[in-house]
Amino acid sequence: MENRNNALHYKMYKSGKSIVYSGLATTAALAGLVLANTNATAVHAATAPATEQTATTSSAASTATSATSAEIAAAQANVNAKSTALSDATAATSTAQSNFDAAAKTNSGVAVVAQDKVAVSDAQDNLSNAVKADQKARLDRTAAQQAYNEASDNAANAGVTASAVAAKSALAASQSDNAASASAQLASATSAVASTLATVQNIKDQINAQSDRIQNVYDKFLQAGGTDAMIEGTQKVPASLQGQLNVYKQLWAGMDSLNASLADANKAHSAALTDKGTYQKQFNFYRLDAKGLAEQAAQGQKMLDKVAAAKAALNAAILNVETAATNRANANAALKSAWSKLDNDRVTYGVPTQTDVANAESEANAASDAAAAALAKTHQNVAGPRYYAASDSVVNNQKALNSASAARPAAVTAVSDAEAQLKSANAALASATAGTAEYATAKKQVAEAQQALDDAQGTLGNLDAVIAHANDEIAKSQKVMAAQLALNNGRLQTLLDEYNAAAAKATAAQKNYETVKANYDNAQKPLASMDAAANALAAAKANQAAAQKAYDQAVKTLNDLTNGNNNGGNTDNNGGNNNGGSTDNNGGNNNGGSTDNNGGNTNSGNGSANTNNGNGSATVNGNHGTAVSGNGVAAANKAVASLAATKASVKGASAAATANDSKSLPQTGNENASAVVALGAVSAMFGLGLAAKKREF
């Protein structure tokens, strides 16, 4: 970036004050909200005694030793996600195994037919090629005769002789030598252009680096307490900042020197470009002249060569006509024999034809259209728009919840680390002697550590606000969905049921088409089909193993968190956990004596996964657990969506697919969630204000 924003800091001088005022106002608002929150525990090092800070740190560290509801919710969400992935992988393995078995079964009876079809295809290709070769041979013979006659006449009429061709060639060689000399001069000039350009670029790089250094010194100057007014000379500079200010001014002086060097380098580069242009023109002239003479000589020689070649081609064309006629007769007989064998073997093995495939495809398309029409009716129902809008809200807020839940453990760790750093800095400050350089350094480190803690706590608060807000919105949207299903005596549910039935029929028709098509395709290239099915099965098994491993790890993580929170309850490791409850499910969960799933959980596989919205804990055991909730249309939505690949009219089903995510969600908010939301909103406003101000520069 050339002379990157040389006037940057001057503009910042003019606009910096408004940013500072905005920051102070926002900071005041944040401080008020934090003080209003009864759970706020962070105490700034500049105002709180060291003993109070130590107590705060110890309290936070103690809290971090046990898992929070948000951490458990995040772990539970991860288990559910891994469970879904394992279910998909298991289903994919089952499908791959079915495809492999079908391919093996089909190929056992159609291999011969497939080979016959290949033989027919090859015979057709051979006959087609033979016919084309015969026709071409006859045309070539006629053309060869005409070419020989034309070449002889052209040479005679042009008066082309061997001596004339030689003279043109000698003159072309002379001009070529001149072009070579000019090329050498051009290469030297080109090298000079590259060298001067490299010098220009090097100086530009130095300017950019100098700009970065200026920015860095400027930022540190402001952080140390300096102002734009000090730089402009309108405000007195403290002695402690005078050294930094001098460095800043020296860097700008160096920038002026670099700009002067850049101007000189650009002049040298322009001169090199001028020399290059001069030699380029000379080279182009000699090269083109040599090329023209060489082309004239080549054209004459070509006419002489053409006469000789035309005579040889005519003799070869006459012989090719005889050979092509024999090959055509043999290929025709071979095709008849191949067709006869294919017809006999097709009857014997009953292999599906292309017509069978077309009929199955037509049925699948019709069923797909019917499913799409049924889906459209659900959208046209008076309750449909609000139902699907609420479903979209569930999907979007679930994504936000998952993202915030996943980020929260790292945020908790960041708070813990920041508290430890602040404690260490306070200890160093307490041991330092007031008024010494060591004391000043320690005091600065305390301030920096406190700022880091404030930032970390702010990030954690924002995440908690997002989690609480997403949970609230999901609960509201699920209520809206339930209300819409109840309208008009459940008319929307009736339409959804009709759509489910149509989708199931479409899925069955599509599966039948795929089966017929697969059998037909297997018959074309049986060995390739078997190889593909075997490879797909191996890949599916590997993917299932990886998904199983990921699921087991997620279960272990959740169990570690929930078991760490069992205070006063009994742990039964024979397949389930009792946390203050009295029910042993041997594969299920007891969380505080009850399970609240807001929609219910369907558990498939050898284990279970529960999403809890209370303060209890959940332990997942076994190899596989899948949580599925909603109003029953998710499976049908997914089935019809899969038909979109073969029928364009089903693309409308994508809107209904959003209902797939109305699942049970962990409630991780608390009575202070509103204050956290307000903090997050004000913080976001401050961030947007700074971003907008930065764009002015």
C-alpha positions in Angstrom: 0.0 0.0 0.0 1.7 3.1 -1.3 2.3 5.9 1.3 -0.3 4.2 3.5 -2.5 7.0 5.0 0.2 9.6 5.7 -2.5 11.9 7.0 -4.0 9.3 9.2 -2.9 10.7 12.6 -3.8 14.2 11.7 -7.4 13.1 11.1 -7.3 11.1 14.3 -6.2 14.3 16.1 -9.4 15.9 14.9 -11.8 13.0 15.5 -10.2 11.4 18.6 -12.0 13.7 21.1 -15.4 12.5 20.1 -14.3 8.9 20.3 -13.0 9.5 23.8 -16.2 11.2 24.9 -18.3 8.4 23.4 -16.1 5.8 25.2 -16.4 7.6 28.5 -20.2 7.9 28.2 -20.5 4.2 27.3 -18.2 3.2 30.1 -20.3 5.1 32.6 -23.5 3.3 31.3 -21.7 0.0 31.6 -20.6 0.8 35.1 -24.1 1.6 36.1 -25.5 -1.7 34.7 -22.7 -3.7 36.4 -23.4 -2.1 39.8 -27.1 -2.8 39.3 -26.4 -6.5 38.8 -26.3 -8.1 42.2 -24.1 -10.9 40.9 -21.3 -8.6 39.8 -18.1 -9.6 41.7 -15.3 -7.9 39.8 -13.6 -5.1 41.7 -11.2 -2.7 39.9 -7.6 -2.8 41.3 -7.5 1.0 41.4 -10.3 1.3 43.9 -10.6 -2.1 45.8 -8.2 -3.3 48.5 -6.0 -6.1 47.7 -7.6 -8.4 50.2 -11.0 -7.8 48.6 -9.6 -8.6 45.2 -8.1 -11.8 46.5 -11.4 -12.9 47.9 -13.1 -12.2 44.6 -10.5 -14.2 42.8 -10.8 -17.1 45.2 -14.6 -17.1 44.9 -14.5 -17.1 41.1 -11.9 -19.9 41.1 -14.1 -21.9 43.5 -17.1 -21.4 41.2 -15.1 -22.6 38.2 -14.2 -25.9 39.9 -17.7 -27.3 39.3 -19.6 -27.3 36.0 -22.2 -24.6 35.4 -25.6 -25.2 33.9 -24.3 -23.6 30.7 -21.3 -25.9 30.4 -23.5 -28.9 31.0 -26.0 -27.6 28.4 -23.2 -27.1 25.9 -21.9 -30.6 26.6 -25.4 -32.0 26.3 -25.8 -30.2 23.0 -22.6 -31.7 21.8 -23.8 -35.2 22.8 -27.0 -34.6 20.8 -25.1 -33.4 17.8 -22.7 -36.3 17.9 -25.6 -38.7 18.5 -27.4 -37.3 15.4 -24.1 -37.7 13.4 -23.8 -41.3 14.6 -27.4 -42.0 13.6 -26.8 -40.6 10.2 -23.5 -42.6 9.8 -25.2 -45.8 10.9 -28.1 -45.2 8.5 -25.5 -44.5 5.7 -23.7 -47.8 6.5 -27.0 -49.7 6.4 -27.8 -48.1 3.0 -24.3 -48.9 1.7 -24.7 -52.5 2.8 -28.1 -52.8 1.1 -26.6 -51.3 -2.1 -23.7 -53.7 -2.0 -26.0 -56.7 -1.4 -28.3 -55.5 -4.2 -25.4 -55.1 -6.6 -24.1 -58.5 -5.8 -27.5 -60.1 -6.3 -28.1 -58.3 -9.5 -24.7 -58.9 -11.0 -24.9 -62.6 -10.3 -27.6 -62.9 -13.0 -26.8 -60.0 -15.4 -23.1 -60.2 -15.9 -23.5 -62.1 -19.1 -26.2 -59.7 -20.4 -24.0 -56.8 -19.5 -21.1 -58.3 -21.4 -23.5 -58.8 -24.3 -24.5 -55.2 -24.3 -20.8 -54.1 -24.3 -20.3 -56.5 -27.2 -23.2 -55.0 -29.1 -22.0 -51.5 -28.4 -18.5 -52.3 -29.5 -19.9 -54.0 -32.7 -22.0 -50.9 -33.4 -19.0 -48.7 -32.9 -16.9 -50.9 -35.2 -19.5 -50.9 -37.9 -20.0 -47.2 -37.7 -16.3 -46.7 -37.9 -16.0 -49.1 -40.8 -18.7 -47.3 -42.7 -17.2 -44.0 -42.0 -13.8 -45.3 -43.0 -15.1 -46.7 -46.3 -16.9 -43.5 -47.2 -13.8 -41.5 -46.2 -11.5 -43.7 -48.2 -13.6 -43.1 -51.4 -13.7 -39.4 -50.7 -10.0 -39.3 -49.9 -9.2 -41.0 -53.2 -11.1 -38.4 -55.2 -9.6 -35.6 -53.1 -6.1 -37.0 -53.5 -6.5 -36.9 -57.3 -7.7 -33.4 -57.2 -5.0 -32.3 -54.8 -2.3 -33.7 -57.0 -3.6 -32.0 -60.1 -4.0 -28.7 -58.2 -0.5 -28.8 -56.7 1.1 -29.4 -60.1 -0.8 -26.5 -61.7 -0.1 -24.1 -58.9 3.7 -24.7 -58.9 3.8 -24.3 -62.6 1.8 -21.1 -62.6 3.8 -19.5 -59.8 7.1 -20.2 -61.4 8.5 -21.6 -58.1 12.1 -22.8 -58.4 14.6 -24.2 -55.9 17.0 -21.3 -56.5 14.4 -18.6 -55.7 13.5 -20.4 -52.5 17.2 -20.5 -51.4 17.6 -16.8 -52.0 14.7 -15.9 -49.8 16.0 -18.2 -47.1 19.4 -16.5 -47.0 18.0 -13.0 -46.7 15.6 -14.2 -43.9 18.6 -15.6 -42.0 20.5 -12.2 -42.2 17.5 -10.3 -40.7 17.1 -12.9 -38.0 20.7 -12.2 -36.9 19.9 -8.5 -36.6 16.8 -9.4 -34.6 19.0 -11.5 -32.2 21.3 -8.5 -31.6 18.4 -6.2 -30.8 16.9 -8.9 -28.6 20.1 -8.9 -26.4 19.9 -5.1 -26.0 16.2 -5.5 -25.1 17.0 -8.1 -22.5 19.5 -5.8 -20.9 17.0 -3.0 -20.8 14.3 -5.3 -19.4 16.7 -6.3 -16.6 17.2 -2.6 -15.8 13.4 -2.1 -15.7 13.1 -5.1 -13.3 16.0 -3.8 -11.1 14.6 -0.3 -10.8 11.1 -1.6 -10.1 12.5 -3.8 -7.4 14.1 -0.7 -5.9 10.8 1.2 -6.0 9.0 -1.7 -4.4 11.6 -2.1 -1.7 11.2 1.6 -0.7 7.5 1.2 -0.7 7.8 -1.8 1.7 10.1 0.4 3.9 7.4 3.1 3.9 4.7 0.6 4.9 6.9 -0.8 7.6 7.7 2.8 8.8 3.9 3.5 8.8 3.3 0.5 11.0 6.0 1.6 13.4 4.5 5.1 13.6 1.1 3.6 14.3 2.5 1.3 17.0 4.4 4.2 18.7 1.3 6.3 18.5 -0.9 3.7 20.0 1.6 3.1 22.9 1.8 6.9 23.4 -1.9 7.1 23.8 -2.0 4.1 26.1 0.6 5.7 28.3 -1.6 8.7 28.8 -0.5 10.9 25.8 -2.9 12.9 23.7 -3.2 14.3 20.2 -2.9 17.8 21.7 0.6 16.9 23.1 1.7 15.8 19.6 0.4 19.0 18.1 2.2 21.0 20.8 -0.9 22.6 22.3 -0.6 20.7 25.5 2.3 20.2 27.8 4.1 16.9 27.5 5.0 15.1 30.8 8.6 14.2 31.1 7.7 10.5 31.2 6.2 10.8 27.7 8.8 13.0 26.1 10.9 10.1 25.0 8.0 8.4 23.3 7.0 11.6 21.6 10.5 12.2 20.3 10.6 8.7 18.8 7.3 9.4 17.2 8.6 12.6 15.6 11.8 10.9 14.5 9.8 8.2 12.8 7.9 10.8 10.8 11.2 12.4 9.8 12.3 9.0 8.5 9.1 8.7 6.6 9.8 12.0 4.7 13.3 10.7 3.8 11.8 7.5 2.4 9.3 9.4 0.3 12.1 11.4 -1.2 14.0 8.2 -2.1 10.8 6.8 -3.6 10.5 9.8 -6.0 14.1 9.3 -7.2 13.6 5.6 -7.7 10.4 6.2 -9.7 12.4 8.5 -12.1 15.1 5.9 -12.6 12.4 3.3 -13.3 10.7 5.6 -15.9 14.1 6.1 -17.7 14.6 2.3 -17.9 11.1 1.9 -19.3 12.0 4.4 -22.1 15.1 2.5 -23.1 13.2 -0.7 -23.1 10.6 0.7 -25.5 13.3 1.9 -27.9 15.0 -1.6 -28.2 11.6 -3.3 -28.3 10.7 -1.3 -31.5 14.1 -2.3 -33.2 13.6 -6.0 -32.2 10.0 -6.0 -33.6 11.1 -4.6 -36.9 13.9 -7.1 -37.6 11.9 -10.0 -36.3 8.9 -9.2 -38.4 11.0 -8.7 -41.6 12.9 -11.9 -41.0 9.6 -13.7 -40.4 8.1 -12.3 -43.6 11.1 -13.5 -45.7 11.1 -16.9 -44.1 7.4 -17.3 -44.7 7.9 -16.5 -48.4 10.7 -19.0 -48.7 8.6 -21.6 -46.8 5.6 -21.0 -49.0 7.6 -21.7 -52.1 9.2 -24.8 -50.7 5.7 -25.9 -49.5 4.4 -25.8 -53.0 7.3 -28.0 -54.2 6.7 -30.4 -51.3 3.0 -30.5 -51.9 3.4 -31.8 -55.4 5.5 -34.7 -54.2 3.2 -35.4 -51.2 0.1 -35.3 -53.4 1.4 -38.0 -55.6 2.2 -40.3 -52.7 -1.2 -39.6 -51.1 -3.0 -40.5 -54.3 -1.3 -43.9 -54.4 -2.1 -44.6 -50.7 -5.8 -43.6 -51.2 -6.3 -46.1 -54.0 -5.1 -48.9 -51.7 -7.2 -47.7 -48.7 -10.4 -48.0 -50.7 -9.9 -51.7 -51.2 -9.1 -52.3 -47.5 -12.1 -50.2 -46.2 -14.6 -52.1 -48.3 -13.5 -55.5 -46.8 -13.6 -54.1 -43.2 -17.1 -52.8 -43.6 -18.5 -56.2 -44.7 -16.9 -58.0 -41.7 -18.2 -55.4 -39.1 -21.7 -55.7 -40.4 -21.7 -59.5 -39.9 -20.2 -59.1 -36.4 -23.0 -56.7 -35.3 -25.7 -59.1 -36.4 -24.2 -61.9 -34.3 -23.8 -59.7 -31.2 -27.5 -58.5 -31.4 -28.7 -62.1 -31.6 -26.7 -63.2 -28.5 -27.9 -60.1 -26.5 -31.6 -60.8 -27.3 -31.3 -64.4 -26.2 -29.5 -63.7 -23.0 -31.8 -60.8 -22.0 -34.8 -63.2 -22.1 -32.9 -65.8 -20.1 -31.8 -63.4 -17.3 -34.7 -60.9 -17.2 -32.5 -57.7 -17.1 -34.5 -54.4 -16.8 -34.5 -52.2 -19.9 -34.3 -48.5 -20.3 -38.1 -48.4 -20.7 -38.5 -49.9 -17.2 -36.3 -47.2 -15.8 -38.3 -44.5 -17.6 -41.6 -45.8 -16.2 -40.2 -45.9 -12.6 -38.9 -42.4 -13.0 -42.2 -41.2 -14.2 -44.0 -42.6 -11.2 -41.4 -41.1 -8.8 -41.9 -37.7 -10.4 -45.7 -37.9 -10.1 -45.4 -38.8 -6.4 -42.9 -36.0 -5.9 -45.3 -33.5 -7.5 -48.1 -34.7 -5.2 -45.9 -34.3 -2.1 -44.9 -30.8 -3.2 -48.6 -29.9 -3.7 -49.4 -31.2 -0.2 -46.6 -29.2 1.2 -47.8 -26.1 -0.6 -51.2 -26.5 1.1 -49.6 -26.4 4.5 -48.0 -23.0 3.6 -51.3 -21.7 2.3 -53.2 -22.6 5.4 -54.0 -19.6 7.6 -51.8 -21.0 10.4 -49.0 -21.9 8.1 -47.1 -18.6 7.8 -46.8 -18.1 11.5 -46.0 -21.8 12.1 -43.1 -21.8 9.6 -41.9 -18.3 10.8 -41.8 -19.7 14.3 -40.0 -22.8 13.0 -37.4 -20.6 11.3 -37.0 -18.7 14.6 -36.3 -22.0 16.4 -33.7 -22.9 13.8 -31.9 -19.5 13.9 -32.0 -19.3 17.7 -30.8 -22.9 18.1 -27.8 -22.0 15.9 -27.1 -18.9 18.1 -27.5 -21.1 21.3 -25.1 -23.7 20.0 -22.5 -21.2 19.0 -22.6 -19.4 22.3 -22.7 -22.6 24.4 -19.6 -23.9 22.5 -17.8 -20.6 23.1 -18.7 -20.3 26.8 -16.2 -22.8 28.3 -13.3 -20.9 26.7 -14.7 -17.7 28.1 -14.9 -19.1 31.6 -11.3 -20.2 31.3 -10.3 -16.8 30.2 -12.0 -15.2 33.3 -10.2 -17.7 35.5 -6.8 -17.0 33.9 -7.4 -13.2 34.1 -8.3 -13.5 37.8 -5.1 -15.4 38.4 -3.1 -12.8 36.6 -4.7 -10.0 38.6 -4.0 -11.8 41.9 -0.3 -12.1 40.9 -0.1 -8.5 39.9 -1.7 -7.3 43.2 0.8 -9.4 45.1 3.7 -7.8 43.2 2.2 -4.3 43.9 1.8 -5.1 47.6 5.4 -6.1 47.9 6.8 -3.0 46.0 7.8 0.2 47.7 5.6 3.2 46.8 7.3 5.9 44.7 9.8 3.5 43.1 10.0 2.4 39.5 9.2 -1.1 40.6 6.0 0.2 42.2 5.0 2.1 39.1 5.6 -0.9 36.9 3.6 -3.2 39.3 0.8 -0.6 39.4 0.6 -0.6 35.6 0.5 -4.3 35.5 -2.4 -4.3 38.0 -4.3 -2.0 35.7 -3.6 -4.1 32.7 -4.6 -7.3 34.5 -7.8 -5.6 35.7 -8.7 -4.5 32.2 -8.1 -8.0 30.9 -10.4 -9.4 33.6 -13.1 -6.8 32.8 -12.9 -7.8 29.1 -13.1 -11.5 29.9 -16.0 -11.0 32.2 -17.7 -8.9 29.6 -17.3 -11.6 27.0 -18.7 -14.2 29.4 -21.6 -12.0 30.2 -22.4 -11.4 26.6 -22.4 -15.1 25.9 -24.7 -15.8 28.8 -27.0 -13.1 27.5 -27.1 -14.7 24.1 -27.8 -18.1 25.6 -30.7 -16.8 27.8 -32.2 -14.8 24.9 -32.0 -17.8 22.5 -33.7 -20.0 25.1 -36.5 -17.5 25.6 -37.0 -17.1 21.9 -37.0 -20.8 21.3 -39.6 -21.4 24.0 -41.8 -18.6 22.6 -41.5 -19.9 19.1 -42.4 -23.5 20.2 -45.5 -22.1 21.9 -46.4 -20.3 18.7 -45.9 -23.5 16.7 -48.1 -25.5 19.1 -50.8 -22.8 19.0 -50.9 -22.7 15.2 -51.3 -26.5 15.1 -54.3 -26.2 17.4 -56.1 -23.6 15.2 -59.2 -24.4 13.2 -59.6 -27.8 14.9 -56.1 -28.8 14.0 -56.5 -28.2 10.3 -52.8 -27.4 9.9 -51.9 -30.7 11.6 -54.3 -32.5 9.2 -52.5 -30.9 6.3 -49.2 -31.9 7.7 -50.3 -35.5 8.1 -51.5 -35.5 4.5 -48.2 -34.1 3.5 -46.4 -36.8 5.5 -48.3 -39.5 3.8 -47.6 -38.0 0.4 -44.0 -37.6 1.3 -43.8 -41.2 2.4 -45.3 -42.3 -0.9 -42.9 -40.1 -2.8 -40.0 -41.6 -0.9 -41.2 -45.1 -1.7 -41.6 -44.3 -5.4 -38.2 -42.6 -5.5 -36.6 -45.7 -3.8 -38.3 -48.0 -6.3 -36.9 -45.8 -9.1 -33.5 -45.9 -7.6 -33.6 -49.6 -7.3 -34.7 -50.2 -10.9 -32.1 -47.6 -12.1 -29.4 -49.2 -9.9 -30.2 -52.7 -11.4 -30.1 -51.2 -14.9 -26.8 -49.4 -14.2 -25.3 -52.5 -12.6 -26.1 -54.4 -15.8 -24.1 -51.9 -17.9 -20.8 -52.3 -16.0 -21.2 -55.0 -13.4 -17.5 -54.9 -12.2 -17.5 -51.2 -11.9 -20.8 -51.2 -9.9 -19.5 -53.9 -7.5 -16.3 -51.9 -7.0 -18.2 -48.7 -6.3 -20.6 -50.4 -3.9 -17.7 -52.1 -2.1 -15.8 -48.8 -1.8 -18.9 -46.9 -0.6 -19.5 -49.6 2.0 -15.9 -49.4 3.3 -16.1 -45.6 3.5 -19.4 -45.8 5.3 -18.1 -48.2 7.9 -15.0 -46.0 8.5 -17.2 -43.0 8.9 -19.5 -44.8 11.4 -16.5 -45.9 13.4 -15.2 -42.3 13.6 -18.7 -41.0 14.5 -18.9 -43.7 17.3 -15.6 -42.5 18.7 -16.7 -38.9 18.6 -20.0 -39.8 20.3 -18.3 -41.8 23.1 -15.9 -38.9 23.8 -18.9 -36.4 24.0 -20.7 -38.8 26.4 -17.6 -39.0 28.6 -17.2 -35.2 28.7 -20.9 -34.8 29.7 -20.6 -37.5 32.3 -17.5 -35.9 33.7 -19.2 -32.6 34.0 -22.5 -33.9 35.5 -20.8 -36.4 37.9 -18.7 -33.4 39.1 -22.0 -31.7 40.1 -23.5 -34.5 42.1 -23.6 -33.1 45.6 -25.7 -35.1 48.0 -27.0 -37.6 45.5 -26.0 -41.2 44.7 -24.2 -42.3 41.6 -25.2 -45.6 40.1 -22.7 -46.6 37.4 -24.5 -49.6 36.2 -26.0 -47.8 33.3 -27.4 -44.6 34.8 -27.0 -41.8 37.4 -29.2 -40.9 40.3 -28.8 -37.2 41.2 -31.0 -36.6 44.2 -33.6 -38.9 42.7 -34.7 -42.5 43.3 -35.1 -44.0 39.9 -32.6 -46.4 38.3 -33.1 -46.6 34.6 -30.1 -48.9 33.7 -29.5 -46.9 30.5 -31.5 -43.8 31.2 -31.0 -40.7 33.3 -32.5 -39.3 36.5 -31.9 -35.6 36.9 -33.0 -34.2 40.2 -35.8 -36.9 40.3 -37.5 -35.8 37.0 -36.8 -35.1 33.4 -38.1 -32.1 31.6 -37.6 -32.2 27.9 -40.0 -29.6 26.5 -41.2 -31.9 23.7 -39.7 -35.2 24.7 -36.7 -37.3 23.7 -36.6 -40.3 21.4 -33.6 -42.3 22.2 -32.3 -44.9 19.6 -29.3 -47.1 19.9 -27.9 -48.7 23.0 -28.0 -45.7 25.2 -29.9 -42.4 25.9 -29.4 -38.7 25.7 -31.5 -36.3 27.8 -31.7 -32.5 27.5 -32.5 -31.0 30.9 -33.8 -27.6 31.6 -33.4 -27.6 35.4 -30.4 -27.6 37.8 -30.0 -31.3 37.9 -27.4 -33.4 36.0 -27.5 -35.9 33.2 -25.3 -39.0 32.5 -25.4 -40.6 29.1 -24.4 -44.2 28.9 -24.1 -46.8 26.1 -22.9 -46.5 22.6 -25.6 -44.3 21.0 -28.2 -41.8 21.9 -30.3 -39.7 19.6 -32.6 -36.8 20.7 -35.5 -36.0 18.4 -38.4 -33.7 19.1 -40.9 -31.6 17.3 -44.3 -32.0 15.9 -43.7 -35.1 13.8 -43.2 -33.5 10.4 -39.4 -33.4 10.4 -38.9 -36.8 9.0 -41.3 -36.1 6.1 -39.7 -32.8 5.4 -36.3 -34.5 5.2 -37.7 -37.2 2.9 -39.3 -34.8 0.4 -36.2 -32.5 0.5 -34.2 -35.5 -0.7 -36.4 -35.7 -3.8 -35.3 -32.3 -5.0 -32.3 -33.8 -6.7 -34.6 -35.7 -9.2 -37.6 -33.4 -9.4 -37.3 -29.6 -9.5 -40.8 -29.0 -8.3 -39.9 -30.3 -4.8 -37.6 -27.4 -4.2 -40.4 -25.7 -2.3 -40.0 -28.2 0.4 -37.0 -26.4 1.8 -39.1 -24.0 3.8 -40.8 -26.9 5.7 -37.4 -28.4 6.6 -36.9 -25.7 9.1 -39.4 -27.5 11.4 -36.8 -30.1 11.9 -35.0 -28.2 14.6 -37.8 -27.7 17.2 -35.9 -29.7 19.8 -35.6 -29.7 23.6 -33.1 -27.1 24.7 -31.3 -26.5 27.9 -32.3 -23.4 29.9 -29.1 -21.7 31.1 -30.4 -18.2 32.0 -30.9 -16.9 35.5 -32.8 -14.1 37.3 -30.1 -11.6 36.2 -30.3 -12.4 32.5 -31.9 -9.0 31.7 -29.0 -7.1 33.2 -26.6 -9.3 31.2 -28.6 -8.7 28.0 -28.5 -4.9 28.7 -24.7 -5.1 29.2 -24.3 -6.9 25.9 -26.5 -4.4 24.0 -24.6 -1.4 25.4 -21.2 -3.0 24.6 -22.4 -3.8 21.1 -23.5 -0.1 20.7 -20.0 1.1 21.8 -18.3 -1.3 19.4 -20.5 -0.2 16.5 -19.8 3.4 17.4 -16.0 2.9 17.3 -16.4 0.9 14.0 -18.4 3.8 12.5 -15.8 6.4 13.7 -13.0 4.3 12.2 -14.6 4.3 8.8 -14.4 8.1 8.8 -10.6 7.9 8.7 
